[in-house]
Amino acid sequence: MSNKITVTATINADAKKVWDCYTNPKHIVNWNFADPSWHCPHAENDLRIGGKYLARMEAKDGSFGFDFEAYYTRINEGKNFTYEFGGRMAEVTLSANGNHTEIEVSFDPEDQNPVELQKGGWQAILNNFKGYTESN
C-alpha cells in the first residue's frame, strides 16, 4: 500500500471528553459524516481488541449509503488505537495539552479515489468532530 494519509485537528477540550466523543456511539452519530447532506443514523462500537466498529453513513435523501466496518487491532485506552477495515489500517492518536487535545488520524488510502479527495473527506469528518465536541 502507498504512504498513509494523515489528518489532524486541535480540539478545545480535555482528552477524556475527546476520547468519549470519538468512541461513544451516542456521540458518533452526531459528527461522523463529511458533508451536511449526509448523516450517520446508526453506530456501534465494541472498543476492545478484535471488537467491531460499525457506522452507517447515508445521504439524507436516501440516494446512497454504506456501512463502515472495522475491527480493533490495538487499544491504549484514552490515548490511541488502531483498526483494520477492508484490508487497510488506520490509527487514531490523542495528545493531551491541558484543555486542548490534538487528534491525528492516519490511514491507508484506497485505490479508487484520488488521495486529495480521500484526505479532504476524512478531514471534513474530523472537522465535524471538532465542532461537535467543542459545542457539547
C-alpha positions as CSV (number, residue, x, y, z in Angstrom):
1,M,0.0,0.0,0.0
2,S,1.2,3.5,-0.6
3,N,2.0,6.1,2.1
4,K,-0.5,6.7,4.8
5,I,-2.8,9.8,4.7
6,T,-2.9,11.9,7.9
7,V,-5.5,14.4,9.0
8,T,-5.4,16.4,12.3
9,A,-7.4,18.7,14.4
10,T,-6.9,20.5,17.7
11,I,-9.9,20.2,19.9
12,N,-10.7,22.7,22.7
13,A,-11.5,20.0,25.2
14,D,-9.6,17.7,27.5
15,A,-8.5,14.3,26.3
16,K,-11.2,12.4,28.3
17,K,-14.0,14.3,26.6
18,V,-12.4,13.9,23.2
19,W,-12.0,10.1,23.7
20,D,-15.6,9.8,24.8
21,C,-17.0,11.8,21.9
22,Y,-14.8,9.9,19.4
23,T,-15.6,6.4,20.7
24,N,-19.1,6.5,22.1
25,P,-21.9,5.7,19.6
26,K,-24.3,8.2,21.2
27,H,-21.8,10.9,20.0
28,I,-20.5,9.3,16.8
29,V,-23.9,9.6,15.1
30,N,-23.8,13.4,15.6
31,W,-20.5,14.0,13.7
32,N,-19.5,11.1,11.5
33,F,-20.1,12.5,8.0
34,A,-18.1,14.6,5.6
35,D,-20.9,16.8,4.2
36,P,-24.1,18.3,5.6
37,S,-26.2,16.4,3.1
38,W,-25.1,13.2,4.8
39,H,-25.7,11.7,8.2
40,C,-24.8,8.8,10.4
41,P,-28.1,7.3,11.6
42,H,-26.5,4.3,13.4
43,A,-23.2,3.5,15.1
44,E,-22.0,0.6,17.2
45,N,-18.6,0.3,18.9
46,D,-17.2,-2.7,20.8
47,L,-14.0,-1.0,21.9
48,R,-11.7,-4.0,22.6
49,I,-9.1,-5.8,20.6
50,G,-11.0,-7.8,18.0
51,G,-14.1,-5.8,18.7
52,K,-16.2,-4.3,15.8
53,Y,-16.8,-0.7,15.0
54,L,-19.8,-0.1,12.7
55,A,-21.1,3.2,11.4
56,R,-23.9,3.6,8.9
57,M,-23.3,6.6,6.6
58,E,-26.1,7.7,4.3
59,A,-27.1,10.6,2.1
60,K,-30.0,12.3,3.9
61,D,-32.2,12.0,0.7
62,G,-31.7,8.2,0.8
63,S,-30.0,8.1,-2.6
64,F,-26.8,6.3,-1.3
65,G,-25.4,4.8,1.8
66,F,-22.8,2.3,3.1
67,D,-21.6,0.7,6.3
68,F,-18.1,1.5,7.5
69,E,-17.0,-1.6,9.4
70,A,-13.6,-2.0,11.2
71,Y,-12.0,-4.3,13.8
72,Y,-9.7,-3.1,16.5
73,T,-6.1,-4.4,16.5
74,R,-4.6,-2.3,19.3
75,I,-6.1,-0.1,22.0
76,N,-4.3,2.2,24.5
77,E,-7.3,3.5,26.5
78,G,-7.7,7.2,26.3
79,K,-4.6,7.7,24.1
80,N,-4.7,5.7,20.8
81,F,-6.0,2.8,18.9
82,T,-5.6,1.0,15.5
83,Y,-8.1,-0.7,13.4
84,E,-8.3,-2.7,10.2
85,F,-11.0,-2.1,7.6
86,G,-11.2,-3.8,4.3
87,G,-7.5,-4.8,4.3
88,R,-6.4,-1.3,5.2
89,M,-5.2,0.1,8.5
90,A,-5.9,3.3,10.4
91,E,-4.5,4.7,13.6
92,V,-6.1,7.4,15.8
93,T,-3.9,9.2,18.4
94,L,-4.9,11.7,21.0
95,S,-2.2,14.0,22.5
96,A,-3.4,16.0,25.6
97,N,-2.1,19.5,26.2
98,G,-4.1,20.9,29.1
99,N,-7.6,21.8,27.9
100,H,-6.7,21.1,24.3
101,T,-6.3,17.8,22.6
102,E,-4.6,17.1,19.3
103,I,-6.2,14.3,17.4
104,E,-4.4,12.6,14.5
105,V,-5.9,10.1,12.2
106,S,-3.6,8.2,9.8
107,F,-4.9,5.7,7.3
108,D,-4.0,3.6,4.3
109,P,-5.6,5.1,1.2
110,E,-7.7,3.1,-1.2
111,D,-7.0,3.0,-4.9
112,Q,-10.5,4.0,-6.2
113,N,-10.3,7.8,-5.5
114,P,-7.5,10.4,-5.6
115,V,-5.5,10.9,-2.4
116,E,-6.6,14.5,-2.1
117,L,-10.3,13.5,-2.2
118,Q,-9.8,10.9,0.5
119,K,-7.8,13.3,2.6
120,G,-10.4,16.0,2.2
121,G,-13.3,13.6,3.2
122,W,-11.5,12.4,6.3
123,Q,-10.5,15.9,7.3
124,A,-14.1,17.1,6.8
125,I,-15.3,14.3,9.2
126,L,-12.6,15.3,11.7
127,N,-13.7,19.0,11.4
128,N,-17.3,17.9,12.1
129,F,-16.0,16.0,15.1
130,K,-14.1,19.1,16.4
131,G,-17.2,21.3,16.0
132,Y,-19.5,18.8,17.7
133,T,-17.1,18.1,20.6
134,E,-16.4,21.7,21.3
135,S,-20.1,22.6,21.4
136,N,-21.2,19.8,23.7
